Amino acid sequence: MASAMMRSGLRNALRGGSKVSAPPKRRFSSSAHHDEAYEAAEASKWEKITYLGIATCTILAIYNLSKGHPHHEEPPAYPYLHIRNKEFPWVNQVLVLVSYFSHLCAAK
């Protein structure tokens, strides 16, 4: 391992030493400069597209909400629905709150 490092170091020294390359340039999207007229035209274009999209979505939403929808029929009264074979631990499961609120209203 050490001999391989010595060999590569000697080879670099004989070639003229190690050349230090210039640091790479940073290229971000801000470096691609456009003229301001082009940027203003693009901003105006996308603003118009946005307003057109908002108007289109609003019109479609109003249309969909204003359409009628079919009402479903009442389901048949199957005998296995709302079976109450056992009493609840409190008085009457249906009229508990009704009697409580009527008691409060009568007290006032």
CNS distance restraints for C-alpha pairs under 8 A (distance, minus, plus):
assign (resid   1 and name CA) (resid   5 and name CA) 6.44 0.50 0.50
assign (resid   2 and name CA) (resid   6 and name CA) 6.22 0.50 0.50
assign (resid   3 and name CA) (resid   7 and name CA) 6.07 0.50 0.50
assign (resid   4 and name CA) (resid   8 and name CA) 6.22 0.50 0.50
assign (resid   5 and name CA) (resid   9 and name CA) 6.07 0.50 0.50
assign (resid   6 and name CA) (resid  10 and name CA) 6.05 0.50 0.50
assign (resid   7 and name CA) (resid  11 and name CA) 6.09 0.50 0.50
assign (resid   8 and name CA) (resid  12 and name CA) 6.16 0.50 0.50
assign (resid   9 and name CA) (resid  13 and name CA) 6.18 0.50 0.50
assign (resid  10 and name CA) (resid  14 and name CA) 6.18 0.50 0.50
assign (resid  11 and name CA) (resid  15 and name CA) 6.28 0.50 0.50
assign (resid  12 and name CA) (resid  16 and name CA) 6.53 0.50 0.50
assign (resid  12 and name CA) (resid  17 and name CA) 5.10 0.50 0.50
assign (resid  12 and name CA) (resid  18 and name CA) 6.02 0.50 0.50
assign (resid  13 and name CA) (resid  17 and name CA) 4.33 0.50 0.50
assign (resid  13 and name CA) (resid  18 and name CA) 7.14 0.50 0.50
assign (resid  27 and name CA) (resid  31 and name CA) 6.18 0.50 0.50
assign (resid  28 and name CA) (resid  32 and name CA) 7.61 0.50 0.50
assign (resid  34 and name CA) (resid  38 and name CA) 6.68 0.50 0.50
assign (resid  34 and name CA) (resid  39 and name CA) 6.85 0.50 0.50
assign (resid  35 and name CA) (resid  39 and name CA) 6.60 0.50 0.50
assign (resid  36 and name CA) (resid  40 and name CA) 6.02 0.50 0.50
assign (resid  37 and name CA) (resid  41 and name CA) 6.12 0.50 0.50
assign (resid  38 and name CA) (resid  42 and name CA) 6.20 0.50 0.50
assign (resid  39 and name CA) (resid  43 and name CA) 6.14 0.50 0.50
assign (resid  40 and name CA) (resid  44 and name CA) 6.08 0.50 0.50
assign (resid  41 and name CA) (resid  45 and name CA) 6.08 0.50 0.50
assign (resid  42 and name CA) (resid  46 and name CA) 6.26 0.50 0.50
assign (resid  43 and name CA) (resid  47 and name CA) 6.09 0.50 0.50
assign (resid  44 and name CA) (resid  48 and name CA) 6.26 0.50 0.50
assign (resid  45 and name CA) (resid  49 and name CA) 6.27 0.50 0.50
assign (resid  46 and name CA) (resid  50 and name CA) 6.02 0.50 0.50
assign (resid  47 and name CA) (resid  51 and name CA) 6.31 0.50 0.50
assign (resid  48 and name CA) (resid  52 and name CA) 6.11 0.50 0.50
assign (resid  49 and name CA) (resid  53 and name CA) 6.11 0.50 0.50
assign (resid  50 and name CA) (resid  54 and name CA) 6.20 0.50 0.50
assign (resid  51 and name CA) (resid  55 and name CA) 6.16 0.50 0.50
assign (resid  52 and name CA) (resid  56 and name CA) 6.09 0.50 0.50
assign (resid  53 and name CA) (resid  57 and name CA) 6.09 0.50 0.50
assign (resid  54 and name CA) (resid  58 and name CA) 6.10 0.50 0.50
assign (resid  55 and name CA) (resid  59 and name CA) 6.16 0.50 0.50
assign (resid  56 and name CA) (resid  60 and name CA) 6.18 0.50 0.50
assign (resid  57 and name CA) (resid  61 and name CA) 6.03 0.50 0.50
assign (resid  58 and name CA) (resid  62 and name CA) 6.18 0.50 0.50
assign (resid  59 and name CA) (resid  63 and name CA) 6.15 0.50 0.50
assign (resid  60 and name CA) (resid  64 and name CA) 6.11 0.50 0.50
assign (resid  61 and name CA) (resid  65 and name CA) 6.05 0.50 0.50
assign (resid  62 and name CA) (resid  66 and name CA) 5.98 0.50 0.50
assign (resid  63 and name CA) (resid  67 and name CA) 6.39 0.50 0.50
assign (resid  77 and name CA) (resid  81 and name CA) 7.33 0.50 0.50
assign (resid  79 and name CA) (resid  83 and name CA) 7.86 0.50 0.50
assign (resid  87 and name CA) (resid  92 and name CA) 7.93 0.50 0.50
assign (resid  87 and name CA) (resid  93 and name CA) 7.97 0.50 0.50
assign (resid  88 and name CA) (resid  92 and name CA) 7.31 0.50 0.50
assign (resid  88 and name CA) (resid  93 and name CA) 6.45 0.50 0.50
assign (resid  91 and name CA) (resid  96 and name CA) 6.76 0.50 0.50
assign (resid  92 and name CA) (resid  96 and name CA) 5.63 0.50 0.50
assign (resid  94 and name CA) (resid  98 and name CA) 7.95 0.50 0.50
assign (resid  95 and name CA) (resid  99 and name CA) 5.93 0.50 0.50
assign (resid  96 and name CA) (resid 100 and name CA) 6.24 0.50 0.50
assign (resid  97 and name CA) (resid 101 and name CA) 6.01 0.50 0.50
assign (resid  98 and name CA) (resid 102 and name CA) 6.04 0.50 0.50
assign (resid  99 and name CA) (resid 103 and name CA) 6.00 0.50 0.50
assign (resid 100 and name CA) (resid 104 and name CA) 6.39 0.50 0.50
assign (resid 101 and name CA) (resid 105 and name CA) 6.13 0.50 0.50
assign (resid 102 and name CA) (resid 106 and name CA) 6.03 0.50 0.50
assign (resid 103 and name CA) (resid 107 and name CA) 6.29 0.50 0.50
assign (resid 104 and name CA) (resid 108 and name CA) 6.75 0.50 0.50
